[in-house]
Amino acid sequence: MRILFLNDLWDPRIGSSVRQMYSQSELLRADGHETVIVSTTPERALVGRATVEGCQVVRLHSDYPLRFRAWKSLRNRTLLGALRAFYAEWKPDVVHSHLIHTHLSYAALTEARAAGAGVVFTAHDSMTYCYQKLDCFHGGAAHDYELRDYRAQWQKCLPCQRFRYRPGRNAAIAAVLARDVDRFTVVSDELGNAVRANGIRVDRTIHNALRLQQDLPSAQAVAAFRAKFKLEGKRLIALGGRLHVLKGVVQLFQMLSVLRDEFPELRLLVLGKEDVYRREFEAAAQALDVDDLVVPTGWLDGAELAAAYAALDVMVSPSICLETFGLINLEAMEHSKPVVATTYGGCKEVVQDQVTGLVANPFHVREFAERIATLLRDHELRAKFGAAGRRRLEEHFTMHRLHREFLEEYELAREAAQRRQATAAAT
């Protein structure tokens, strides 16, 4: 088969969907299939074709003020001509769409179907029915932050988005998905529940996966990491990924204020861009008098990121939005680290409560903090949960499992495209 991936992002260092796309592409090529990635860039110097991690990548130009995303995401005319031409040139059997809600646009799906391809769409986030990460579903303090109202309604969206709100956006997206997508997959069952609540068909959950590293960090590498950041003798928890208020950063600072008396040696590693931490979160840490416990490492990747995971006692994932999966949970499990995760979204499908880690509502700050404390107090429990997490990763979240399941989806999509072609030929 010839499989064409669509993704607004092309850099494998950025985002779980991108890393998985390259890993899956490698497995597809090893099985004799052909792959190509069509992506976008705001930099004209990068427009064109390149080879990234062994895969051909075609980068199209798109750059506009994001306040117009609700309009541009439906049909980005600036690149559709080039995309249409590449479809005609490469003739894919299947087009697999990942993140297209900013630049490639949902019209890319319509063009894929028109080109004769089977179309597979994977929802990684809430953007098919929401303008951002979904955080209005829990009902607030009036519902003790436990409501699960996933339906998008103008009464909620208009006050949230104001001038960015576009009437008819969600209906237009739903129409494209219903008409032009042969197989619709989601990365977690809970995301599937939210998507269905907004009237969109979901065919299958295919959980995210991780390409396991050949070698984990040595004790010397871990010691070097601790020495670099002056962490000798410290207990370490960590928050990773793109820093955003909806990732529960402020709630985690509040938890630190609860934990510091019992664990004065505790440090929180912020594994994200240091300038974002300084600009958006340092003042909150200072206001809660926990800034001395926070260690912003800056953006890490490769061996240094692996050493950071290996140095941890506990990984925390306290998102206050619908965390659709949380690949960082798998990354911690790879290093046999227990996780304390949010109850929101797909994390609880990854982190088994009382088996591979603990699960709590991050708005219940003391309860979540106590989950962290339970693990910090008990080395044997940390080791038990960490070992169970590594086994669960190897059994359920490997790239080979994801590869196999998507091949099944590709066959179904290609068969649907072939039926359309046969019907057209007969009429």
N, C-alpha and C positions, 0 to 999 in steps of 0.2 A: 504493500500500500504506500501511497504518497500522502503523508500527514503534514499539514501546514498549521502551525501554531500562531495564534493571535495573542499578543500581549503588549500593552502600552509600554511596559518596562522590558529592557533587554539586558541590563547589567546583572549577572548572576550573584553579585554581592548584595543585591538589594531585594528583599522580599522573599517570602517562602514560596509563592507561586512561581517566581522566576527560577529559583534554585531547583525546584522540582521539575520544571519544564525542561531544563537542560539535562537533568539526570534521566528523565523518562526518554528524552530524545536519544540519549546515548544507548539506552537499552533497545529502543526501536531499531536503530541502525545496526546494532549487533545481531538483531533477528532478521536483517535483510530488508527492512523498510527504509524509505527515504523520508527525510524530515527537512523542514525549513521553518524559521521563525520570522514572522513579520511584526515589526515593532515600530516605535516612533522615537524621535529626538527633537529637542528644541534647537540643537546646534547644527547649523547647515553644514559645517565641516564633517560631521559624522553621517550625513545622509548617504545612503548607498549600501553596498553589500560588503559584508565582512564575515570572517569565521571566528566564532567565539565558542570555546570549549568543544571544538570539533564539529560544531553545527553552523550551517549557513544562516546568516542573519541579514535580513533586509530592513533597513531603517528608513522610514518615511518622515518627512518634516511636519511638525505640528507645534505651534506655540501660540497661546492666546491667554488673556486674563481669565483665571479660573472662575471668576464670578459669572461667566457665561457658560459654565459647564452643563447646566440643565438644558441648554439649547444645543450646544456643540456635541454633547454626548449622544444625541439622537442621530445626527447626520453631520459629520465633519467633512464638508465639501472640499476642503483644501487638499485632502489626500485620497479621496475616494477614486479619482481617476487613475492615480498610480497604483492603488490597490487592485482595482478592476483589471488593469493591464497585467499585473503580476499573476492574478488568478488565471487569466487566459494563457499566459506564458507557461506557468508551472503545472497547471491542470491537476490540482490536488484531488485525491479520492475523498479525503476527510479534512475538514477545517475544524480545529479544536480551539475554542475561544477561552481565554483566561480573563485578564483584566483589560476591558476595552471601554470603560465608562468615562474616560477623560479624552482620549485622542482618537483611537481607531473608530469608535462610535458603534452603536448598535446597527447602523446601516451596513457595516462590514459583514454582518450575518446574512442580511438580505442579498448582498452581492455574492456571498459564498454559495448560497442556494441557487442563485441564478446561474452561477458558473458550473453547476452540476455536481457540486460536492455534497457529501453528507455532512451535517453540521452538529457538533457536540459543543455544549456550553457548560462550563463549570463555574458555579457561583462560589467565590471565595469570601464574599462579604455581603453587606446589606444593600449594595448600591442598585439592585434591580427594583427596589421599592422605597429606598431612603436616599437622601442626598449626602449622607455621611455615615459614620459609625453609629449604629442605632443605640440610643441611650435614653429613650423616653418610654420604654416598655415596662419598667419596674414599678411605676406608680408613685414613686417618692415615699416620703415619710408617712403619708396617709395610708399607704398599703404596706408599710414596713419594708419597702423596697423588694417586695416578693411577687408583685404582679408580673404576668407574662402576656401583656397585650401588644402583639406584634403588628397589628394592623396600622398601615399608614393612612392618616386622615388629614384633610386640609386644615382642620382645626388645630392639629399639632404641628403640621409642616409649615404653615404660613408664619406663625409667630417665630418659629425656629429659623427659617430661611429668609424671611422678609422679602427683599427685592430680588433674591436669588430664586424665589419660589416660582415655578412655572406650572400653571394649570395644565393638566393633560399629560404631563411628563410620564407619570407612572403608567397611565393607560397606554401610552404610545409604546413604552418599553414592553409591557405585557403583550401587546399585539404582535410585536416583532418576534418575541420569544415563542409565542403560540404558533405563529405562521411559519417561521423560518428555521427553527431549531428542531432537530430530529431527536436528540437525547439531551436532557437537562440533568446535570449532576450537581450535588452539593458536597461540601467537605465535612459536614456533620449532620446528624439527625436533627439537632436543635435548629440549625440554620434551615433545614428543610421544613420544619414546622413553621418558622417565620415566613419563609417564601410562600408556602401553601396558604397561610393566613391572608396573604395579599393576592390570592387568586391566580397564582402562577403554578403550572404543573411541574412536579419534580419526579423524575424517573428513578433516581438512584442516589444513594449516599456512597461516595468513594472517599474514605478518610485520607487525609494527607499522609505523607510518608517521609522517611529520612534515608538518605544514602549513608550507610554506616562508614565511619572512618576505618582505615586499615590499622592504624596505630593510635592509641590514646596517649595523652601526655605522660611523660615520665615524672617521677618524684622530683628530679632535678628541675624540670621545666616548671612544675608547680611552685617549687621553692623560689625560683627566679622571678616568677610572676608576683608572688607575695612580697618579695624583697623590693621589687620595682615600685610597688604601691604602698610600701611600709605597712604590710598586713601580717607581719610575723606575730603569732600568738593570738590572732583575732578569730572570732567566729564570723562566718560570712554568709549572708543571704544576698540575693541578687534580683534585680529587675532588668529585663533585657528588651531589645527591639527598639522600634521607633518611639521616642518619648512623646507622650500626649497625655493630657489631663484625664482622658477617658481610659487610660491604662491603669488608673487607680494610684497614681503617683502620690497625690496629696493624702489619700487614705493610708498609704504605706508609711508616710512620714508620721501620721498620727499613731500608727502601730508602733513605730520606733520609740515614740515618747512613752508608750505603755511598757515596752520591753526593756528600756535602758537600765532601769534600776536593778533588775534581776540579771541582766547580761551587759554589764558596762563595757565588755570587750567586743560587743557586737558591732559589725560594720555592714552597711548596705552598699553593694556595688551597683552603680548605675551604668549599665553596659549600653550606652548610647552616646549620641553626639554631645560633647561637653558644652559647646556653645548654647545648645538648646536647654540643657540643664541650667546653666548660669542665667540665661535670659528669662526662662519661663518658670523655673521651679526653685531656684536657690533661695529666693525671698520667703517662700512658703516653709522651707526647711528651717530657715533662721527664725521665723515667727514661732515655730513650734519648738525651737531650741534643740533641734536634732541635726543641725548642719555639720556638727563635728563627727557625726556617725556616718555621714554620706561620703562615699568615695566615687566621684565621677571618673570613670576610666577613659572616657572618649570612645570613639567607634573602634571596635576590635573585630578582626576577622582572622581566619586561618589558625595557625598554631597558637597565637596569643589568646584568641577567643576560647579555644579548646582548653588552654591552661586555666583560664578564668573559671570555666565550668568545673574543671577537675578540682579547683581549690575550694569550691563551695561546700557549705554544710547543708543549705536548703535553698532551693529555687522558689521564688514566689511569683504568682501570676494573678494579681488582684484587680483585673479589669472591671470597670463599672459600666461598660457597654456590652453589647452582645458580642462576646469574644468567639468568633465563629469556629475556631479550632485551637489556635495557640501552639504553633510549631515549636516555640521555645520550650514547651513542656517535653517534647520528644528529645530535644537537644540536651536537656538536663538528664533525662532518662538514659540517654546513650552513655553518660558518664556515671550512671548508677547513683544519681542524686534524687532524693525525695522532693516532691513538689507540693506546695500549698497553693491551691488554685481557686479561682472564682467559681461560683455556682452558675454564673451566666454563660449561656452559649454551649459550645462543644467541648469545653475543657473537661467536664465530668465524663465525657466519653473516652478521654485519653487517660486522665488521672483517676484511678479507681480509689474511692474514699476508703481509708483504713487498709488498703492493700499496697498501692504504689505511692501513696501520699495522702493528703487530707484536703477536703473541700469545704469552703465557707463563703458566706456573703461578705464582700469587702466593705459594705456599708455598716455592717456590724463589727466595728473596729476591734473591740475587745475580744470578741469571739474569734475573729480571724487571727489576732495577735496571739491568742492562747494556742491556736493550732501551730503557729510557728514555734512558740515556746515549748510545746509538747515534744517537738522534734529536736530542738536545741538541747533539751535536758537529757535526751536518751540516745546515746550513740548506737546502741544495738538496734533500736527501732529505726533510726536513719539508715543503717546498713541493710536491715530487712526490707524496708520499703524501696530503697535504692536498687537492691538486687531484683526485686519483683518488677520494678519499672523497666529494668534492662531486659528481663525476660519477655515482658509484655511488648516492648518495642520490637524485639526480634521475631515475635510470633505474629504480630498484628499490623505493624506499621513500617514494613520494608518497601523499598522501591519496587522489588519484584512483584509483590502483591498488587501495588498500585498499577504497575505496567500491565499485569495480566487482566485486571478489571477494566482498564481503559481499552485494551484490545477488544474485549467483548463489546464495549460501547461503540467502538469504531466500526466493527462488523455490522452492528445493528443500524448505524447511521448510513453506512455505505449501501446496505440493502434497501433502505428507505429511498436513497437517491436513485438507485437503479430502478426501483418501482416507478418513481416519478418519470424517469426517462422512457421507460417502456410504455407508460400511459400516454406520454406526449407523442411518442412515435406512432401509437395506434390511433390517434385522433386527428 
